[in-house]
Amino acid sequence: MVAELINNIFLVNAPAGSGKTTKIKSMIISHKVEFPENNILCITYTKRAAEELKKDINSKGIYISTIHSFLHSFVNIYFSKSEIVDLYFEVFGDLIRNDIVNEKQKENITARNQRYIDKHGTLSFEVIKNNIKSIYYNESANDHLYKGGLSHDSLILFSEKIFDKFPKIKKRITQKYQRIFIDEYQDSASSVLRMFYKAVIDTTSNLYFLGDKMQQIYKNYDGFFEDELKTLNTEIKLDINHRSIPDIVSVLNNIYNDEEFYQSPSSKNSAIIPAHPPRVILCDNIHDRLEIEKSSYPDALLLFLLNQQRFNSIGAGELYSRLNRLEKYSYGKQLNAVNILSDNTNENSDSLFKLLFLVEKVLEHYKNSNLGSIIHNIKINSKIFDLNMCKITSHQHKVDFNILLSQIYDSFHKEHSIHDFLISLRKTNIFKTNYIDEIGDEYSEVLEVGLNEFKALSNYLNNPKVSTQHGVKGESHNSVFFIAEDSFKNPVVHMHKFLKLWTSTDLSLNSLESFYYEYNECVADTVNHIGCKISELNRDSYDTHSTFLNDRIEQLNKRFEGNLIFKGLYEGHYNKYLLRPNVSNIKECLKESTVYGVLSAYRLFYVGCSRAKKNLTIFIKKANVEEYSQNFIGKLERIGFSVED
């Protein structure tokens, strides 16, 4: 039975270079001109995307926000209501009870429980319930459930529960907003998509999901909104590639391998003559060949897989490495080391790097003898500067102040550590000593790094030519060098497994993604049955569940028989397990990352290629594709690459 199409909820597929941001702005402005009294909501996944959309849009009744910021502002007015607090304990009660019991005696939970006892005298579910009078969003990756504090993920979960239980609150969305845009929908959790879907269906408001599944870079979406996506209105098409020349657009279409998402090149790019056709260079040493090619294309964007390589290449590798070790910027946190090192504005939330970028800005004004701009920067950063030391009320004050700036300028250009530079800043008395002193012990390793690495970082930010394959969505460059690599940590990317599967299979995003969601659901069901993660299986737990696991492997082997993706990625592991059932072999059979690593590689391969306007080069180590090189070269040539072997 064909599902009924929903006319007021739109799915707008926006492949690379299709002008999605321009289209959103155009739709917002056009609607506002026609219906000036209407309110429009636009949800983005990142603050950076929100800022990009806000450019050129400054009109009353248009709200552009991240999902967390919107939900917090929308539901927090109810957080003190007794019904909402009761719902909080319905939703999170079991988690709270489990932490109180702390059956596995986890040290961090034990310490948290003791702190609660020290403050409140005792710890029980009833005590916690009596103490929480209001819920709040703690703007971090971790819950503070004993206090009523919701993390990023829990805010989304709890908002969905509120909308489901209290329809009047959900109804407020469409009462207030007549047009709702969800930008980069593919990076949103299915719960977020469903939340807006339920709110808008059967109303007079319109909802637009815009994005491209091939450009999904976060692992938030779990595939549980696929049925709803099939019911949406797809009449709005973005099928012109405004970025790349025709040869590259043709390659992208062939990589996507789905007529529904084929693009036509823009006529304005048809006359552009590239330096070479889209090409793949198979080489023995990527680094050496890269250096040769960089001499011919000095402005090419280098796309590395890992951030460490990106920062190494610009001379700030140690700075990134040490900042990345800080707990507050670890994996899963809202902010990470890349966010901090990429933000040279006054909005940088890190105390150390806000200071360093600000000092450099002041010194640039000093070099240009622009005292007015120096004073302006000092006044708007009164938490950092001692305003009394920076008052210029006489010629002598100006002379003295200039001497202090000269000392800072000289120190900035010395060969010493960030720590030594901060000491020199402190001695000038221009800066508030408590601000510098509060850059605490957690930064000790970062402060040991040479100041030259920060200067290299700053130079790069003023003229960026290096990025990661994850970090360039939406950007474009005349020449792109894509370096094919694997990663077996976060982010998990199995580039060479993908290339091998792609060579032997008529692969499309839809086929690979569908297999991933189906297989992952099977793994999740297995985990629920045995009560532990597959990675945590040991000999005892395996023996306990061996009959079930043997049956499960037989079932899955039969279920995916004839599936070429299963054959390429898992069949060997299944055969090995069936010959020799044991813990190690079952883990390989049920490893979700085996297919996810290939899926993420597919997406990154496409996204990396799509950044090129004119010249595209992919570098692959010859030894990594040697066993299937002839078939691989044939595949590359069929889809439009030239190959240098």
Secondary structure, DSSP 8 states (H G I E B T S, - for coil): -----EEEEEEEE--TTS-HHHHHHHHHHHHHHH-TT--EEEEESSHHHHHHHHTT---TTEEEEEHHHHHHHHHGGGTTSHHHHHHHHHHHHHHHHHHHH-TT--HHHHHHHHHHHHHHS---HHHHHHH----EE--SSS-BTTTTEE-HHHHHHHHHHHHHH-HHHHHHHHHH-SEEEEETGGGS-HHHHHHHHHHHTTSS-EEEEEE-GGG--STT--STTHHHHTTEE------EESSS-HHHHHHHHHHHT-GGG--EE-GGGTT---SS-SEEEEES-HHHHHHHHHHH-TT-EEEESSHHHHHHHHT-HHHHHHHHTSGGGSTTSSS-HHHHHT--STT---HHHHHHHHHHHHHHHHHTT-HHHHHHHHHTTTTTB-TTTT---SHHHHHHHHHHHHHHHHHHTSS-BHHHHHHHHHHHSSB-HHHHHTS-GGGHHHHTSBHHHHHHHHHHHHS--EEESSTTTT--EEEEEEE---BSSSS-B-HHHHHHHHHHS---HHHHHHHHHHHHHHHHHHHHHHTS-GGG--HHHHHHHHHHHHHHHHHHHHHTTT-HHHHHHTHHHHHHHHHS--HHHHHHHT-HHHHHHHHHHHHHHHHHHHTEEEEEEEEEEGGGGGGGHHHHHHHHHHHT-EEE-
